[in-house]
Amino acid sequence: MTKTVNAAIVGTVVKDGKIVMTNQSLFGPWKADGRAAISLADMMAMSSGLEFNEEYGDVTDVTRMLYLEPDMAGFAGSK
């Protein structure tokens, strides 16, 4: 449901002309590396190219992020 809510919010902001889907350099810490080329459209389509294994089983990126890392956002952002 989170993806749906985010898409609705982003769609509203795009419709209002406050952002465009081709915006890049979305996050300050990403401006100094290759992630600066990731656009809002890439993020919304979940095709950013960021390496993240979302399989649920054994110790994958998602299980590590949810249960082993003290800073989930920091862990996901480091991928």
N, CA, C and O atoms as CSV, one atom per row, in Angstrom:
chain,resi,resn,atom,element,x,y,z
A,1,MET,N,N,0.815,-1.188,0.000
A,1,MET,CA,C,0.000,0.000,0.000
A,1,MET,C,C,0.866,1.263,0.000
A,1,MET,O,O,0.461,2.295,-0.535
A,2,THR,N,N,2.038,1.181,0.589
A,2,THR,CA,C,2.917,2.346,0.641
A,2,THR,C,C,3.265,2.833,-0.754
A,2,THR,O,O,3.290,4.038,-1.004
A,3,LYS,N,N,3.535,1.903,-1.668
A,3,LYS,CA,C,3.889,2.294,-3.038
A,3,LYS,C,C,2.729,3.032,-3.698
A,3,LYS,O,O,2.946,4.000,-4.428
A,4,THR,N,N,1.512,2.587,-3.451
A,4,THR,CA,C,0.332,3.222,-4.026
A,4,THR,C,C,0.148,4.632,-3.482
A,4,THR,O,O,-0.127,5.563,-4.239
A,5,VAL,N,N,0.298,4.785,-2.178
A,5,VAL,CA,C,0.153,6.103,-1.555
A,5,VAL,C,C,1.239,7.047,-2.064
A,5,VAL,O,O,0.959,8.198,-2.401
A,6,ASN,N,N,2.478,6.558,-2.118
A,6,ASN,CA,C,3.573,7.392,-2.636
A,6,ASN,C,C,3.304,7.818,-4.076
A,6,ASN,O,O,3.534,8.974,-4.432
A,7,ALA,N,N,2.824,6.901,-4.902
A,7,ALA,CA,C,2.538,7.227,-6.303
A,7,ALA,C,C,1.445,8.290,-6.400
A,7,ALA,O,O,1.526,9.187,-7.239
A,8,ALA,N,N,0.431,8.195,-5.552
A,8,ALA,CA,C,-0.644,9.191,-5.564
A,8,ALA,C,C,-0.116,10.563,-5.156
A,8,ALA,O,O,-0.468,11.572,-5.767
A,9,ILE,N,N,0.720,10.603,-4.134
A,9,ILE,CA,C,1.287,11.878,-3.678
A,9,ILE,C,C,2.188,12.476,-4.753
A,9,ILE,O,O,2.073,13.658,-5.076
A,10,VAL,N,N,3.079,11.665,-5.302
A,10,VAL,CA,C,3.987,12.158,-6.344
A,10,VAL,C,C,3.187,12.615,-7.559
A,10,VAL,O,O,3.493,13.655,-8.142
A,11,GLY,N,N,2.179,11.860,-7.943
A,11,GLY,CA,C,1.346,12.246,-9.079
A,11,GLY,C,C,0.677,13.595,-8.876
A,11,GLY,O,O,0.585,14.394,-9.808
A,12,THR,N,N,0.216,13.847,-7.672
A,12,THR,CA,C,-0.408,15.133,-7.356
A,12,THR,C,C,0.595,16.271,-7.462
A,12,THR,O,O,0.285,17.328,-8.013
A,13,VAL,N,N,1.792,16.060,-6.937
A,13,VAL,CA,C,2.825,17.098,-6.968
A,13,VAL,C,C,3.287,17.351,-8.409
A,13,VAL,O,O,3.545,18.493,-8.788
A,14,VAL,N,N,3.388,16.291,-9.204
A,14,VAL,CA,C,3.757,16.445,-10.621
A,14,VAL,C,C,2.650,17.208,-11.357
A,14,VAL,O,O,2.929,18.123,-12.132
A,15,LYS,N,N,1.407,16.826,-11.111
A,15,LYS,CA,C,0.267,17.497,-11.755
A,15,LYS,C,C,0.246,18.988,-11.426
A,15,LYS,O,O,-0.109,19.810,-12.271
A,16,ASP,N,N,0.625,19.330,-10.205
A,16,ASP,CA,C,0.664,20.735,-9.777
A,16,ASP,C,C,1.881,21.479,-10.320
A,16,ASP,O,O,2.025,22.682,-10.101
A,17,GLY,N,N,2.757,20.764,-11.030
A,17,GLY,CA,C,3.925,21.392,-11.644
A,17,GLY,C,C,5.053,21.713,-10.680
A,17,GLY,O,O,5.938,22.504,-11.009
A,18,LYS,N,N,5.039,21.116,-9.496
A,18,LYS,CA,C,6.070,21.404,-8.495
A,18,LYS,C,C,7.345,20.600,-8.716
A,18,LYS,O,O,8.428,21.020,-8.307
A,19,ILE,N,N,7.218,19.455,-9.355
A,19,ILE,CA,C,8.379,18.639,-9.723
A,19,ILE,C,C,8.104,18.007,-11.080
A,19,ILE,O,O,6.965,17.976,-11.547
A,20,VAL,N,N,9.161,17.504,-11.704
A,20,VAL,CA,C,8.999,16.759,-12.955
A,20,VAL,C,C,9.629,15.388,-12.771
A,20,VAL,O,O,10.557,15.212,-11.981
A,21,MET,N,N,9.116,14.437,-13.503
A,21,MET,CA,C,9.577,13.055,-13.343
A,21,MET,C,C,11.040,12.870,-13.747
A,21,MET,O,O,11.669,11.887,-13.356
A,22,THR,N,N,11.581,13.798,-14.520
A,22,THR,CA,C,12.976,13.674,-14.953
A,22,THR,C,C,13.956,14.300,-13.967
A,22,THR,O,O,15.161,14.304,-14.218
A,23,ASN,N,N,13.455,14.833,-12.839
A,23,ASN,CA,C,14.353,15.401,-11.823
A,23,ASN,C,C,15.390,14.371,-11.400
A,23,ASN,O,O,15.073,13.202,-11.183
A,24,GLN,N,N,16.636,14.827,-11.286
A,24,GLN,CA,C,17.733,13.976,-10.820
A,24,GLN,C,C,18.364,14.625,-9.596
A,24,GLN,O,O,17.908,15.674,-9.141
A,25,SER,N,N,19.405,14.009,-9.065
A,25,SER,CA,C,20.071,14.506,-7.855
A,25,SER,C,C,19.042,14.714,-6.747
A,25,SER,O,O,18.943,15.794,-6.164
A,26,LEU,N,N,18.287,13.665,-6.473
A,26,LEU,CA,C,17.173,13.752,-5.534
A,26,LEU,C,C,17.606,13.885,-4.082
A,26,LEU,O,O,16.903,14.500,-3.281
A,27,PHE,N,N,18.750,13.317,-3.737
A,27,PHE,CA,C,19.186,13.295,-2.348
A,27,PHE,C,C,20.596,13.856,-2.242
A,27,PHE,O,O,21.482,13.470,-3.004
A,28,GLY,N,N,20.800,14.758,-1.307
A,28,GLY,CA,C,22.094,15.401,-1.124
A,28,GLY,C,C,23.277,14.453,-1.101
A,28,GLY,O,O,24.243,14.676,-1.831
A,29,PRO,N,N,23.243,13.398,-0.287
A,29,PRO,CA,C,24.400,12.496,-0.222
A,29,PRO,C,C,24.699,11.774,-1.537
A,29,PRO,O,O,25.804,11.263,-1.719
A,30,TRP,N,N,23.732,11.724,-2.454
A,30,TRP,CA,C,23.923,11.022,-3.723
A,30,TRP,C,C,24.524,11.917,-4.797
A,30,TRP,O,O,24.909,11.422,-5.856
A,31,LYS,N,N,24.614,13.206,-4.557
A,31,LYS,CA,C,25.059,14.143,-5.593
A,31,LYS,C,C,26.511,13.954,-5.992
A,31,LYS,O,O,26.918,14.395,-7.067
A,32,ALA,N,N,27.298,13.307,-5.148
A,32,ALA,CA,C,28.733,13.173,-5.414
A,32,ALA,C,C,29.098,11.868,-6.109
A,32,ALA,O,O,30.278,11.617,-6.353
A,33,ASP,N,N,28.118,11.032,-6.433
A,33,ASP,CA,C,28.455,9.758,-7.085
A,33,ASP,C,C,27.455,9.437,-8.193
A,33,ASP,O,O,26.629,10.275,-8.554
A,34,GLY,N,N,27.532,8.243,-8.721
A,34,GLY,CA,C,26.709,7.839,-9.858
A,34,GLY,C,C,25.219,7.839,-9.590
A,34,GLY,O,O,24.420,7.867,-10.526
A,35,ARG,N,N,24.834,7.807,-8.322
A,35,ARG,CA,C,23.404,7.803,-8.010
A,35,ARG,C,C,22.737,9.134,-8.337
A,35,ARG,O,O,21.509,9.221,-8.361
A,36,ALA,N,N,23.532,10.173,-8.588
A,36,ALA,CA,C,22.977,11.485,-8.949
A,36,ALA,C,C,22.187,11.410,-10.251
A,36,ALA,O,O,21.312,12.244,-10.484
A,37,ALA,N,N,22.475,10.436,-11.098
A,37,ALA,CA,C,21.788,10.300,-12.391
A,37,ALA,C,C,20.432,9.608,-12.270
A,37,ALA,O,O,19.687,9.547,-13.248
A,38,ILE,N,N,20.099,9.088,-11.090
A,38,ILE,CA,C,18.818,8.412,-10.900
A,38,ILE,C,C,17.716,9.465,-10.864
A,38,ILE,O,O,17.785,10.425,-10.096
A,39,SER,N,N,16.708,9.276,-11.695
A,39,SER,CA,C,15.612,10.250,-11.767
A,39,SER,C,C,14.441,9.816,-10.886
A,39,SER,O,O,14.372,8.678,-10.419
A,40,LEU,N,N,13.536,10.749,-10.679
A,40,LEU,CA,C,12.318,10.436,-9.942
A,40,LEU,C,C,11.535,9.341,-10.670
A,40,LEU,O,O,10.958,8.462,-10.030
A,41,ALA,N,N,11.515,9.391,-11.997
A,41,ALA,CA,C,10.831,8.356,-12.784
A,41,ALA,C,C,11.460,6.987,-12.534
A,41,ALA,O,O,10.750,5.987,-12.424
A,42,ASP,N,N,12.796,6.939,-12.444
A,42,ASP,CA,C,13.478,5.673,-12.150
A,42,ASP,C,C,13.034,5.130,-10.795
A,42,ASP,O,O,12.740,3.942,-10.659
A,43,MET,N,N,12.988,6.006,-9.800
A,43,MET,CA,C,12.602,5.574,-8.457
A,43,MET,C,C,11.149,5.103,-8.426
A,43,MET,O,O,10.839,4.091,-7.798
A,44,MET,N,N,10.269,5.824,-9.094
A,44,MET,CA,C,8.854,5.456,-9.094
A,44,MET,C,C,8.616,4.142,-9.833
A,44,MET,O,O,7.699,3.396,-9.489
A,45,ALA,N,N,9.429,3.855,-10.839
A,45,ALA,CA,C,9.294,2.605,-11.596
A,45,ALA,C,C,10.102,1.476,-10.962
A,45,ALA,O,O,10.138,0.359,-11.478
A,46,MET,N,N,10.745,1.779,-9.843
A,46,MET,CA,C,11.606,0.821,-9.145
A,46,MET,C,C,12.648,0.248,-10.097
A,46,MET,O,O,12.937,-0.949,-10.083
A,47,SER,N,N,13.209,1.132,-10.927
A,47,SER,CA,C,14.243,0.730,-11.875
A,47,SER,C,C,15.469,1.628,-11.741
A,47,SER,O,O,16.074,2.032,-12.734
A,48,SER,N,N,15.819,1.931,-10.501
A,48,SER,CA,C,16.923,2.855,-10.235
A,48,SER,C,C,18.283,2.243,-10.522
A,48,SER,O,O,19.265,2.960,-10.710
A,49,GLY,N,N,18.342,0.922,-10.556
A,49,GLY,CA,C,19.626,0.266,-10.753
A,49,GLY,C,C,20.387,0.055,-9.456
A,49,GLY,O,O,21.491,-0.489,-9.470
A,50,LEU,N,N,19.809,0.482,-8.325
A,50,LEU,CA,C,20.464,0.260,-7.040
A,50,LEU,C,C,20.437,-1.230,-6.720
A,50,LEU,O,O,19.420,-1.899,-6.902
A,51,GLU,N,N,21.548,-1.728,-6.251
A,51,GLU,CA,C,21.639,-3.148,-5.924
A,51,GLU,C,C,20.970,-3.389,-4.580
A,51,GLU,O,O,21.433,-2.895,-3.552
A,52,PHE,N,N,19.879,-4.150,-4.587
A,52,PHE,CA,C,19.174,-4.469,-3.351
A,52,PHE,C,C,18.400,-5.752,-3.573
A,52,PHE,O,O,17.518,-5.808,-4.431
A,53,ASN,N,N,18.718,-6.775,-2.814
A,53,ASN,CA,C,18.077,-8.075,-2.939
A,53,ASN,C,C,16.856,-8.094,-2.026
A,53,ASN,O,O,17.002,-8.077,-0.803
A,54,GLU,N,N,15.648,-8.128,-2.603
A,54,GLU,CA,C,14.429,-8.073,-1.811
A,54,GLU,C,C,13.778,-9.445,-1.635
A,54,GLU,O,O,12.586,-9.523,-1.339
A,55,GLU,N,N,14.524,-10.504,-1.808
A,55,GLU,CA,C,13.982,-11.831,-1.556
A,55,GLU,C,C,13.880,-12.036,-0.052
A,55,GLU,O,O,14.723,-11.559,0.709
A,56,TYR,N,N,12.842,-12.747,0.368
A,56,TYR,CA,C,12.644,-13.001,1.793
A,56,TYR,C,C,13.050,-14.433,2.098
A,56,TYR,O,O,12.338,-15.375,1.749
A,57,GLY,N,N,14.166,-14.593,2.732
A,57,GLY,CA,C,14.675,-15.900,3.093
A,57,GLY,C,C,16.127,-15.758,3.478
A,57,GLY,O,O,16.798,-14.826,3.036
A,58,ASP,N,N,16.612,-16.647,4.276
A,58,ASP,CA,C,17.985,-16.585,4.773
A,58,ASP,C,C,18.336,-15.140,5.145
A,58,ASP,O,O,17.469,-14.400,5.610
A,59,VAL,N,N,19.562,-14.738,4.953
A,59,VAL,CA,C,19.956,-13.368,5.284
A,59,VAL,C,C,20.205,-12.606,3.986
A,59,VAL,O,O,21.329,-12.555,3.488
A,60,THR,N,N,19.144,-12.021,3.452
A,60,THR,CA,C,19.235,-11.203,2.248
A,60,THR,C,C,19.265,-9.739,2.674
A,60,THR,O,O,19.181,-9.431,3.863
A,61,ASP,N,N,19.383,-8.851,1.713
A,61,ASP,CA,C,19.412,-7.424,2.031
A,61,ASP,C,C,18.194,-6.992,2.839
A,61,ASP,O,O,18.323,-6.248,3.811
A,62,VAL,N,N,17.012,-7.458,2.438
A,62,VAL,CA,C,15.802,-6.993,3.117
A,62,VAL,C,C,15.714,-7.537,4.541
A,62,VAL,O,O,15.333,-6.796,5.447
A,63,THR,N,N,16.051,-8.802,4.767
A,63,THR,CA,C,16.003,-9.321,6.131
A,63,THR,C,C,17.087,-8.688,6.990
A,63,THR,O,O,16.875,-8.429,8.175
A,64,ARG,N,N,18.236,-8.441,6.398
A,64,ARG,CA,C,19.301,-7.758,7.141
A,64,ARG,C,C,18.851,-6.345,7.520
A,64,ARG,O,O,19.042,-5.909,8.655
A,65,MET,N,N,18.251,-5.634,6.558
A,65,MET,CA,C,17.803,-4.267,6.816
A,65,MET,C,C,16.744,-4.241,7.920
A,65,MET,O,O,16.809,-3.406,8.822
A,66,LEU,N,N,15.775,-5.149,7.851
A,66,LEU,CA,C,14.664,-5.136,8.793
A,66,LEU,C,C,15.029,-5.608,10.194
A,66,LEU,O,O,14.472,-5.116,11.175
A,67,TYR,N,N,15.959,-6.555,10.300
A,67,TYR,CA,C,16.188,-7.180,11.599
A,67,TYR,C,C,17.585,-7.026,12.174
A,67,TYR,O,O,17.770,-7.210,13.377
A,68,LEU,N,N,18.570,-6.696,11.358
A,68,LEU,CA,C,19.941,-6.669,11.857
A,68,LEU,C,C,20.582,-5.291,11.866
A,68,LEU,O,O,21.541,-5.060,12.603
A,69,GLU,N,N,20.070,-4.382,11.063
A,69,GLU,CA,C,20.694,-3.063,10.951
A,69,GLU,C,C,20.004,-2.051,11.863
A,69,GLU,O,O,18.776,-1.966,11.861
A,70,PRO,N,N,20.764,-1.288,12.637
A,70,PRO,CA,C,20.148,-0.280,13.503
A,70,PRO,C,C,19.600,0.916,12.723
A,70,PRO,O,O,18.712,1.616,13.209
A,71,ASP,N,N,20.124,1.155,11.514
A,71,ASP,CA,C,19.695,2.286,10.689
A,71,ASP,C,C,19.243,1.753,9.332
A,71,ASP,O,O,20.045,1.634,8.405
A,72,MET,N,N,17.946,1.431,9.222
A,72,MET,CA,C,17.433,0.835,7.990
A,72,MET,C,C,17.620,1.754,6.791
A,72,MET,O,O,18.050,1.307,5.728
A,73,ALA,N,N,17.301,3.030,6.953
A,73,ALA,CA,C,17.441,3.973,5.837
A,73,ALA,C,C,18.898,4.112,5.431
A,73,ALA,O,O,19.212,4.179,4.243
A,74,GLY,N,N,19.783,4.156,6.408
A,74,GLY,CA,C,21.209,4.259,6.112
A,74,GLY,C,C,21.714,3.039,5.363
A,74,GLY,O,O,22.508,3.163,4.431
A,75,PHE,N,N,21.255,1.856,5.769
A,75,PHE,CA,C,21.659,0.625,5.095
A,75,PHE,C,C,21.159,0.618,3.657
A,75,PHE,O,O,21.922,0.337,2.733
A,76,ALA,N,N,19.869,0.930,3.464
A,76,ALA,CA,C,19.308,0.947,2.107
A,76,ALA,C,C,20.003,2.003,1.257
A,76,ALA,O,O,20.261,1.776,0.074
A,77,GLY,N,N,20.303,3.141,1.841
A,77,GLY,CA,C,20.972,4.207,1.112
A,77,GLY,C,C,22.399,3.893,0.739
A,77,GLY,O,O,22.953,4.489,-0.185
A,78,SER,N,N,23.000,2.954,1.456
A,78,SER,CA,C,24.393,2.595,1.171
A,78,SER,C,C,24.508,1.594,0.035
A,78,SER,O,O,25.613,1.309,-0.427
A,79,LYS,N,N,23.389,1.056,-0.422
A,79,LYS,CA,C,23.393,0.041,-1.487
A,79,LYS,C,C,23.514,0.675,-2.843
A,79,LYS,O,O,23.533,-0.028,-3.854
